[in-house]
Amino acid sequence: MNEDLADKICVPCRGGVPPLRGDDLEKLLQEVPLWKVEREHHIHREFNFEDFQQALDFVNRVGALAEEQGHHPDIFLAWGKADITLWTHKIDGLTESDFIMAAKIDRLSAH
């Protein structure tokens, strides 16, 4: 039985591994279908809220999760929305940990 991505732990990248491409990338994307892949380099999702406070609260929860996982997204906060972008800086591309973090963020947004 496959383990849910959101239940996995982000693994620090030490470099020297190739970024995900093609079918490997598409397979993981199926598990976080609300995220968009940009140039096989990063994944992005926009989250919408009713006001600034709800967006800020969400961003703070994402920040705490990022610290816990040691995997830090780029976050843009505005009134009623938060844009989140993930990629593994060490290899300048995508790893499974980016998709694990995306799944964990999706889980946060559902609460």
C-alpha positions in Angstrom: 0.0 0.0 0.0 1.4 3.4 -1.0 2.1 5.8 1.8 0.4 9.1 1.5 2.8 11.9 0.5 1.6 14.1 3.4 2.6 11.4 5.9 6.2 11.3 4.6 9.1 13.4 6.0 11.0 15.8 3.8 14.6 14.6 3.4 17.3 17.3 3.2 19.0 17.3 -0.2 22.7 17.1 -0.1 23.1 17.8 -3.9 24.5 15.5 -6.5 21.1 14.0 -7.5 19.3 14.9 -10.7 16.1 16.9 -10.5 12.9 15.1 -11.3 11.7 15.2 -14.9 9.2 13.7 -17.2 7.2 10.7 -16.0 8.7 10.7 -12.5 7.5 14.3 -12.1 4.1 13.7 -13.6 3.5 10.7 -11.2 4.1 12.8 -8.1 2.1 15.7 -9.5 -0.9 13.4 -9.7 -0.8 13.2 -5.9 -1.0 17.0 -5.5 -3.2 17.9 -8.5 -3.9 21.5 -7.4 -0.3 22.4 -7.9 1.1 23.5 -11.2 4.6 22.6 -12.5 6.5 25.5 -14.0 9.2 24.5 -16.5 9.9 21.2 -14.7 11.8 23.5 -12.2 9.3 24.4 -9.4 5.7 23.8 -8.3 3.2 26.6 -7.5 -0.2 27.0 -6.0 -2.4 29.9 -5.0 -4.5 29.7 -1.9 -7.5 32.1 -1.6 -9.1 33.3 1.7 -11.8 35.7 2.7 -9.5 38.3 4.2 -6.0 39.2 5.1 -6.1 37.7 8.6 -7.1 34.2 7.3 -4.3 34.3 4.7 -1.8 35.5 7.3 -2.9 32.7 9.7 -2.4 30.1 6.9 1.1 31.5 6.0 2.1 31.3 9.7 1.0 27.6 9.8 3.0 27.0 6.6 6.0 28.7 8.1 5.8 26.5 11.2 5.5 23.4 9.1 8.5 24.5 6.9 10.7 24.9 10.0 9.6 21.5 11.3 10.3 19.8 8.0 13.5 21.8 7.2 12.0 22.6 3.7 11.2 26.2 3.1 8.9 27.5 0.3 8.8 30.9 -1.2 5.6 32.6 0.1 3.9 35.7 -1.2 1.2 37.0 1.1 -1.5 39.5 -0.1 -5.0 40.4 1.0 -7.0 37.3 0.6 -4.4 35.1 -0.9 -1.1 33.3 -0.4 1.0 32.1 -3.3 3.4 29.3 -2.5 6.3 28.1 -4.7 8.5 25.0 -3.9 11.7 23.7 -5.4 14.9 22.3 -4.0 17.5 25.1 -4.2 20.5 22.7 -3.7 19.9 21.0 -7.1 18.0 23.9 -8.7 15.0 21.7 -9.5 12.4 19.4 -8.0 12.7 16.4 -5.6 10.2 14.2 -3.9 10.5 16.4 -0.8 8.9 19.3 -2.8 5.9 17.2 -3.4 5.8 15.9 0.2 5.8 19.5 1.4 3.1 20.4 -1.1 0.9 17.6 0.2 1.5 18.7 3.8 0.5 22.3 2.8 -2.6 20.9 1.1 -3.5 19.1 4.3 -3.0 22.4 6.3 -5.3 24.2 3.9 -8.1 21.7 4.5 -8.3 22.6 8.2 
